[in-house]
Amino acid sequence: MQTELILRRARSDEASALTELALAAKAFWGYDDDFIESCRAEMTFSPGDVAQRHIVVAEVDGEMVGFYSVDGEPPTGELGNMWVRPDQIGTGLGKVLWQHAMATAAAAGHEHLDIDSEPYAEGFYLKMGAERVGESLSGSIPGRVLPRLRVAV
């Protein structure tokens, strides 16, 4: 049976599933449990967050396998999230989500998107055309610095 990838807006009742997928994707990079728990508050979605933000879910056979969010007002927005379920990393899903996010941002009138990147994902974003423009402080881990990227939409 052929599996079909569906991209659709996230629903408010999926807030906890979005949170758990994001935390699982973060843990993929080998962070220990204490580190992941330190990130939990920043990476937790509430039903209100989902209702107010532009979050797009990737679904295969009824299961959430990834998602992204485009946040902020044009002309410069933010790729606020882009997470792929660990068993889907390396399958091309990230590129599909990226292309959809760029089309979504363009349709909303964004000229650029900024990205505070997971350090291990920086190479992916650079390959997709983003450029490093600086650094940002982590909202979860005091003193931790994240790559700050920007991509023209």
C-alpha positions in Angstrom: 0.0 0.0 0.0 1.3 3.5 -1.0 1.8 5.9 1.9 0.9 9.5 1.3 2.4 12.6 2.9 -0.2 15.1 3.9 0.8 18.7 4.9 -1.9 20.5 6.9 -2.4 23.1 9.6 -1.9 21.9 13.1 -5.0 21.6 15.3 -5.2 22.9 18.9 -5.8 19.4 20.2 -2.4 18.4 18.9 -0.4 20.7 21.2 1.0 17.9 23.4 1.9 15.8 20.3 3.8 18.7 18.8 5.7 19.1 22.1 6.6 15.5 22.3 7.7 15.3 18.7 9.9 18.4 19.2 11.5 17.0 22.3 12.1 13.6 20.7 13.7 15.3 17.7 15.9 17.3 20.0 16.9 14.2 21.9 18.0 12.6 18.6 21.1 14.6 18.8 22.3 12.8 21.9 21.4 15.3 24.6 20.9 13.8 28.0 17.6 13.7 29.9 18.5 16.7 32.1 19.3 18.8 29.0 16.0 17.8 27.4 14.1 18.6 30.6 15.8 22.1 30.6 14.4 22.7 27.1 10.9 21.4 27.9 9.3 24.7 28.9 10.6 26.5 25.9 9.5 23.7 23.6 6.0 23.2 25.0 3.0 24.1 22.9 -0.3 25.0 24.4 -3.6 24.8 22.5 -3.6 28.6 22.4 -0.1 28.6 20.8 -1.3 26.2 18.1 -4.4 28.3 17.4 -2.5 31.6 17.1 0.5 30.4 15.1 1.0 29.2 11.6 2.1 25.6 12.3 2.1 23.0 9.6 2.1 19.3 10.3 3.4 16.5 8.1 1.4 13.4 8.4 1.9 9.9 7.0 -0.8 7.2 7.5 -2.5 9.4 10.1 0.7 9.8 12.2 2.5 13.1 12.8 6.0 12.8 11.4 7.2 16.4 11.5 6.1 20.0 11.6 7.3 23.6 11.1 6.1 27.1 12.1 6.4 30.4 10.4 6.0 33.2 12.9 6.1 37.0 12.8 5.0 39.7 10.5 6.4 40.4 7.1 8.8 41.4 5.7 11.0 39.4 8.1 9.5 36.4 9.9 11.0 33.5 11.8 11.1 29.8 11.1 10.2 29.2 14.7 10.2 25.4 14.6 11.2 22.7 12.2 11.2 19.2 13.7 11.2 15.8 12.1 10.4 12.6 14.0 13.7 10.8 14.6 12.8 7.7 12.5 12.2 10.1 9.6 15.5 12.0 9.8 17.4 11.4 6.5 14.4 10.5 4.5 13.9 13.8 2.7 11.1 14.9 4.9 13.1 17.9 6.2 13.6 19.2 2.6 9.8 18.8 1.9 9.0 20.7 5.1 11.6 23.4 4.2 10.2 23.9 0.7 6.6 24.1 2.0 7.7 26.6 4.7 9.4 28.8 2.1 6.3 28.8 -0.1 4.1 29.5 3.0 6.4 32.4 4.0 6.4 33.8 0.4 2.6 33.7 0.2 2.4 35.6 3.5 4.7 38.3 2.2 7.9 37.5 4.0 11.1 38.5 2.3 13.4 36.8 4.9 13.1 34.2 7.6 15.4 34.2 10.7 16.2 30.9 12.3 17.7 30.3 15.8 19.1 26.9 14.8 19.7 23.8 16.8 23.5 23.6 16.3 23.3 20.1 14.9 20.8 21.3 12.3 22.8 24.2 11.1 24.4 22.2 8.2 20.9 21.3 6.9 19.8 25.0 6.9 23.0 26.1 5.2 22.5 23.4 2.5 19.0 24.8 2.0 20.3 28.3 1.3 20.3 30.0 4.7 23.3 32.0 5.8 24.8 32.5 9.2 24.3 36.1 10.4 25.2 35.9 14.0 24.4 34.1 17.3 21.5 34.0 19.7 21.3 33.1 23.3 19.3 29.9 24.2 16.0 30.6 25.9 16.5 27.3 27.9 20.1 26.9 28.8 21.9 29.9 30.3 25.1 30.8 28.5 24.3 28.4 25.5 24.7 30.1 22.1 22.8 29.1 19.0 23.6 29.9 15.4 21.4 32.7 14.1 20.6 32.2 10.4 18.7 34.1 7.8 17.2 32.9 4.5 15.8 34.9 1.6 12.3 33.7 0.8 
